[in-house]
Amino acid sequence: MDGGWDLVNVWAKSRALFLYRLQAQGQRDGSLTAGWLKKWNLHSRTENLPFQDRIPASLEYLHSCIVDAAYIPRQGGSETAKAYKKRLYTTLQMMHNASSTPQEMRIASLWPQLDWQKIWENLTTAPISEAGKAVWYRTIHDILPANERLHRIKMSPTDVCEECDKKDTLIHRLNECGEGQPMWEWTRKVTARMLRTIPARIPNEWLLRPQFYLWPPQRQRTVMWVLSRFVTFRLNQQRGPRLHDLMDFLRRSKWKMY
């Protein structure tokens, strides 16, 4: 490949000298040489490197290689051809990786049927603090240290909850363990009253993956605030607090928001 780039440079220098001689010859001999210059399209400058537009679309990586090679220093005097080729390939690979699209998130690959764009939009527009968004973000990503996840990645000897004998999952910590069930039932009733529906229509999925869309926007923001406060309270507190503690937490959060 080093020899190929040398040939390109030699060809570029030879072409520049040839163009200069043709232009001088055309001025002395009249219009015949000038006519050939125009026919060959040699009367003006061309881009560097030339003929990039002739690279077929199926070989687009060659176009990127030609463009990126301008940022790579040429082979030094003491550098061997093998070392120069390795440096050339390594630099081109780093440029390609830096310009490549980001990989798909793990949680999105586990649940490809969900509208993740709507989920992230709901999270970012929720009327809560950045700390609350961080807690809900970790919940949505399923990266909280529940025993079920720790046992799955071999960081815990068991997947059983420390407070009871059930499997310690995220949904278990949110609305099953301890006083979670009456807290969640009360939260569902409050949410259903705002939506003018029944509590059975408020699924557990809204706590883990809030992809719903409500109208008007004020109702959407209110439901997001209630659900996010519930998630924050359940995951930041011990299993001991009861329903009246959740109500007091919501009142204090509402006072701080205003």
C-alpha positions as CSV (number, residue, x, y, z in Angstrom):
1,M,0.0,0.0,0.0
2,D,3.0,2.3,0.6
3,G,4.1,1.8,-2.9
4,G,0.6,2.7,-4.2
5,W,0.6,6.1,-2.4
6,D,4.1,6.8,-3.8
7,L,2.7,6.2,-7.3
8,V,-0.1,8.5,-6.6
9,N,2.3,11.3,-5.6
10,V,4.6,10.7,-8.6
11,W,1.6,10.8,-10.9
12,A,0.3,14.1,-9.3
13,K,3.7,15.8,-9.8
14,S,4.1,14.5,-13.3
15,R,0.6,15.7,-14.2
16,A,1.3,19.2,-12.8
17,L,4.5,19.4,-14.9
18,F,2.7,18.1,-18.0
19,L,-0.1,20.6,-17.5
20,Y,2.4,23.5,-17.3
21,R,4.1,22.4,-20.5
22,L,0.9,22.0,-22.3
23,Q,-0.3,25.4,-21.3
24,A,3.0,27.0,-22.4
25,Q,2.8,25.0,-25.7
26,G,-0.8,26.1,-26.2
27,Q,0.1,29.7,-25.9
28,R,2.9,29.4,-28.5
29,D,1.4,27.1,-31.1
30,G,-2.1,28.6,-31.2
31,S,-5.5,27.0,-30.6
32,L,-4.8,23.3,-31.5
33,T,-3.1,22.5,-28.2
34,A,-5.6,24.7,-26.3
35,G,-8.4,22.7,-27.9
36,W,-6.9,19.5,-26.7
37,L,-6.5,21.0,-23.2
38,K,-10.2,21.8,-23.2
39,K,-11.2,18.4,-24.5
40,W,-9.1,16.6,-21.8
41,N,-10.4,19.0,-19.2
42,L,-6.8,20.1,-18.3
43,H,-7.3,23.8,-18.4
44,S,-8.3,24.1,-14.7
45,R,-7.3,22.7,-11.3
46,T,-8.7,19.5,-10.0
47,E,-9.4,18.3,-6.5
48,N,-6.9,16.5,-4.4
49,L,-6.8,13.6,-4.6
50,P,-8.2,13.5,-8.2
51,F,-11.0,11.2,-9.4
52,Q,-12.6,10.7,-6.0
53,D,-16.0,11.0,-7.6
54,R,-15.2,7.9,-9.8
55,I,-15.1,5.5,-6.8
56,P,-18.2,3.4,-7.0
57,A,-20.8,3.5,-4.2
58,S,-20.1,-0.2,-3.3
59,L,-16.5,0.8,-2.5
60,E,-17.3,3.8,-0.3
61,Y,-14.6,2.8,2.2
62,L,-12.0,3.6,-0.4
63,H,-13.3,7.2,-0.6
64,S,-13.0,7.5,3.2
65,C,-9.5,6.0,3.1
66,I,-8.4,8.6,0.6
67,V,-9.8,11.5,2.5
68,D,-8.5,10.3,5.9
69,A,-5.1,9.5,4.6
70,A,-4.4,13.2,4.3
71,Y,-4.2,13.4,8.1
72,I,-1.7,10.6,8.5
73,P,2.0,11.5,8.4
74,R,4.0,9.8,5.7
75,Q,6.6,7.1,6.4
76,G,9.6,8.4,8.2
77,G,13.2,7.7,7.4
78,S,13.8,5.1,10.1
79,E,10.2,3.6,10.0
80,T,9.9,0.3,8.3
81,A,7.2,-0.4,5.7
82,K,5.6,-2.9,8.1
83,A,5.5,-0.4,10.9
84,Y,4.1,2.3,8.6
85,K,1.3,0.0,7.3
86,K,0.4,-0.9,10.9
87,R,0.2,2.8,11.9
88,L,-1.8,3.5,8.8
89,Y,-4.4,0.8,9.4
90,T,-4.6,1.6,13.1
91,T,-5.3,5.3,12.4
92,L,-7.9,4.6,9.8
93,Q,-9.6,2.1,12.1
94,M,-9.7,4.7,14.9
95,M,-11.2,7.3,12.6
96,H,-13.8,4.8,11.4
97,N,-14.8,3.8,15.0
98,A,-15.0,7.5,16.0
99,S,-17.4,8.3,13.2
100,S,-19.5,5.2,13.5
101,T,-23.0,5.3,14.9
102,P,-23.5,4.4,18.6
103,Q,-24.5,0.9,19.5
104,E,-28.0,0.0,20.6
105,M,-28.6,0.1,24.3
106,R,-28.9,-3.2,26.2
107,I,-32.4,-2.5,27.5
108,A,-33.6,-1.5,24.0
109,S,-32.3,-4.8,22.6
110,L,-34.1,-6.7,25.3
111,W,-37.4,-5.0,24.6
112,P,-37.3,-4.1,20.9
113,Q,-41.1,-3.8,20.6
114,L,-41.4,-0.8,22.9
115,D,-41.3,2.9,21.7
116,W,-38.1,3.9,23.4
117,Q,-38.1,7.3,21.9
118,K,-41.4,8.0,23.7
119,I,-40.0,6.6,26.9
120,W,-37.0,8.9,26.9
121,E,-39.1,11.8,25.9
122,N,-41.4,11.2,28.9
123,L,-38.5,10.9,31.2
124,T,-36.7,14.1,30.1
125,T,-40.0,16.2,30.1
126,A,-41.2,14.9,33.5
127,P,-41.5,17.8,36.0
128,I,-39.1,16.3,38.5
129,S,-35.6,17.1,39.7
130,E,-32.5,15.7,38.1
131,A,-32.0,13.4,41.1
132,G,-35.5,12.0,40.5
133,K,-34.8,11.5,36.8
134,A,-31.5,9.7,37.7
135,V,-33.4,7.2,39.9
136,W,-36.1,6.6,37.3
137,Y,-33.4,6.3,34.6
138,R,-31.6,3.5,36.4
139,T,-35.0,1.8,37.0
140,I,-35.9,2.0,33.3
141,H,-32.4,0.7,32.4
142,D,-32.8,-2.2,34.9
143,I,-29.3,-1.5,36.5
144,L,-30.4,-1.2,40.1
145,P,-28.7,-3.7,42.4
146,A,-31.7,-6.0,42.9
147,N,-30.7,-9.6,43.9
148,E,-32.3,-11.0,40.8
149,R,-30.0,-9.0,38.6
150,L,-27.0,-9.5,40.8
151,H,-27.6,-13.3,40.9
152,R,-27.9,-13.3,37.1
153,I,-24.5,-11.7,36.7
154,K,-23.1,-14.0,39.4
155,M,-22.5,-11.3,42.0
156,S,-25.0,-12.6,44.5
157,P,-25.5,-16.2,45.8
158,T,-29.3,-15.9,45.7
159,D,-32.0,-14.0,43.9
160,V,-34.4,-14.0,46.9
161,C,-35.4,-10.8,48.7
162,E,-33.7,-10.1,52.0
163,E,-37.1,-9.0,53.6
164,C,-39.3,-11.9,52.4
165,D,-39.0,-15.2,50.5
166,K,-40.0,-13.9,47.0
167,K,-37.7,-13.2,44.1
168,D,-36.1,-9.8,44.5
169,T,-36.9,-8.0,41.2
170,L,-37.4,-4.4,40.5
171,I,-41.2,-4.7,40.4
172,H,-41.0,-6.6,43.6
173,R,-39.2,-3.7,45.3
174,L,-41.5,-1.2,43.9
175,N,-45.0,-2.5,44.7
176,E,-44.8,-5.9,46.4
177,C,-42.3,-6.0,49.2
178,G,-43.4,-4.7,52.6
179,E,-46.1,-2.0,52.4
180,G,-45.5,-1.7,48.6
181,Q,-48.9,-3.3,47.7
182,P,-51.2,-0.8,49.6
183,M,-49.0,2.1,48.5
184,W,-49.2,1.1,44.8
185,E,-53.0,0.5,45.1
186,W,-53.5,4.0,46.5
187,T,-51.2,5.5,43.8
188,R,-53.2,3.6,41.1
189,K,-56.5,5.0,42.5
190,V,-55.1,8.6,42.5
191,T,-53.8,8.2,38.9
192,A,-57.1,6.6,37.7
193,R,-59.1,9.4,39.2
194,M,-57.0,11.9,37.2
195,L,-57.5,9.9,34.0
196,R,-61.2,9.2,34.8
197,T,-60.8,5.5,34.5
198,I,-60.5,2.5,36.8
199,P,-57.3,1.5,38.7
200,A,-57.0,-1.8,36.7
201,R,-56.2,0.3,33.7
202,I,-53.0,1.6,35.3
203,P,-50.5,-1.3,34.7
204,N,-47.3,-2.0,36.6
205,E,-45.4,-1.5,33.3
206,W,-45.8,2.3,33.7
207,L,-43.3,2.2,36.5
208,L,-40.6,0.5,34.5
209,R,-41.2,1.6,31.0
210,P,-43.5,4.7,30.8
211,Q,-44.3,4.8,27.0
212,F,-47.8,6.1,27.4
213,Y,-49.2,9.3,25.8
214,L,-51.9,11.3,27.5
215,W,-53.8,14.4,26.4
216,P,-53.7,17.2,27.3
217,P,-50.0,17.7,28.1
218,Q,-50.9,18.9,31.7
219,R,-52.4,15.5,32.4
220,Q,-49.3,13.8,31.0
221,R,-47.0,15.8,33.2
222,T,-49.1,15.2,36.3
223,V,-49.2,11.4,35.9
224,M,-45.5,11.4,35.2
225,W,-44.9,13.4,38.4
226,V,-47.0,11.0,40.5
227,L,-45.3,7.9,39.1
228,S,-41.8,9.3,39.4
229,R,-42.4,10.3,43.0
230,F,-43.6,6.8,43.8
231,V,-40.6,5.2,42.2
232,T,-38.2,7.6,44.0
233,F,-39.9,7.0,47.4
234,R,-39.9,3.2,47.1
235,L,-36.3,2.9,45.9
236,N,-34.7,5.5,48.2
237,Q,-36.5,4.4,51.4
238,Q,-36.2,1.2,53.5
239,R,-39.1,-1.3,53.5
240,G,-40.5,0.0,56.8
241,P,-42.3,3.2,55.7
242,R,-46.1,3.0,55.3
243,L,-48.8,4.7,53.2
244,H,-49.0,7.8,55.3
245,D,-45.2,8.3,54.8
246,L,-45.8,8.2,51.1
247,M,-48.6,10.8,51.3
248,D,-46.4,13.0,53.4
249,F,-43.5,12.6,50.9
250,L,-45.9,13.7,48.0
251,R,-47.0,16.7,49.9
252,R,-43.5,17.8,50.6
253,S,-42.4,17.2,47.0
254,K,-45.4,19.3,45.8
255,W,-44.5,22.1,48.1
256,K,-40.8,22.0,47.0
257,M,-41.9,22.0,43.3
258,Y,-44.0,25.2,43.8
